[in-house]
Amino acid sequence: MRQDRGASARGLGGGAASPHDASVSPPDVANADPAPGRLLALDRLRGLVMVLMAVDHAGASMDQGHVAADSALMWTPGGELPLAGFLTRWMTHFCAPTFLFLAGTSLALSRANRDASRALGSPADLFQLRRGLFLAALDPTFMTAVWLLAAPPMGILQVLYAIGLGMVAMVVLRRLPAWVLVVVALGYLGAAERIVTGVVGGLTWGAPTWAGLLVQPKFWPNAAVIGGETWPGVNVYPLLPWLAIMMLGHAFGTRLLRLRAEGRSAVPTLVGWGVGALAVFVAVRGANGYGNMLLPREGGSLAQWLHVSKYPPSMSFVAMTLGGMLLALAVLVRREERRPVDAPPPSPDGPLVVFGQTALFFYLAHFVVILGFARLAGLAFALGDEGGGLAAAWWGGLGACALLYLPCRLYRAVKRARPDGLLRYV
């Protein structure tokens, strides 16, 4: 695939998105179809956060000192934040926001090609609806089954639930003007803490079920009875805050289409939005009041500045992660734009590109691999039990990536060969 230098300068990598780019993977909406001008910057960024995610999940499985205090629900005031472990956990904060933001971006790009119809109920709408419901169903089915390798039985709703139902909602919401999506999304993110403290009545694992599905984390001690055994359930990715991030990504994708049509680079937009978001983070975290979702700074150390609430995402969390993600994407886009006209085409088989183009397959498979590593090593999943330390998190996560590289390439090739098959759902 030859990179077109002229097209690359017109937006984000140039060229039109593939009609199959709307095949959502987690955590994003990218398929592996080889289209001229495919937005490799998106693939590389998505692949990078997949690698970071694998390190985090390996840490949760094999590091007895794994830091998981990203919420007022999980943090004891005055507790310790070991810097190395904390920063290893902190860097993975960028994963879920990137997944949701790029899901919205890729939906905007792919739907612009897939059909121009604004009528609700088009074939592309129906595919997106089915795809979203399929993704959401993977958490209480496949992912709950995988969880049996790691812990006592528990039903779980995680990022696939948020992405899947977000896609369902975007069937309707994508028809709104981009500026309306931005206003509504930012409005919700700005009001989220007030909703939690005022409408719901406080941040607690025992929130009402509607709040646990839409607004804040929730634990159900008796979620289901299966085979005569009572299963608890938990949701740590309530829909609305993550849908707001997807809406911002969709608005950004609309902006990219306009920039491309006008022959302009996306870099100034990326830098401007990124710097603006980081300025909001500094202001909110510095004021140390509203916007931190009941998880304020307990001092001026680096760890305390970065110790923000992910569950549910606070204003400071969203501003920090999206700001950093937008600046990283700006660097990747600039790199593509500066590729000389006579330079060899970029390799489609770099690890980050491969993982970014097979994100759902990688996501599902890496849990099995990492939990298999933990079982083989005789390490316990439960935090506080004997484990392998921080090194095990890095070796386990990077080892899983190495082990999955060739299967991901094979999966991508099979999917390309059958673009209209059932694999377009995975």
URNOR-V340711 format. One line per field, one symbol per residue. phi: phi as a letter, one per 40 degrees, with the letter a starting at -180 (. if undefined). A space follows every 10 residues. Layout:
# URNOR-V340711
phi: ???
This chain:
# URNOR-V340711
phi: .ccccccdcc hbgggccccc ccccbcaabb bbccbdgdcc cccccccccc cccccccccc cbbcbdcabc accbbcdgcc bdcccccccc ccdcccdcdc cccccccccc ccccaccccc hcdccccccc cccccccccc bccccccccb addacbbbcc dccccccccc dcccccddcc dccccccccc cdcccccccc hhcacccddc cccbbadabb cbcabbggbc bcaabbbccc cccdcccccc cccccccccc ccgbccddcc cccccccccc dccccccgbc hbfgbccbhb cdcccccbcc bcccdccccc cccccccccc cccdcccccc dccdccccbc dccccccbcc dcdccccccc ccdccccgcc cccgccabgc cccccccccc ccccccdccc dccccccbcb cccccb
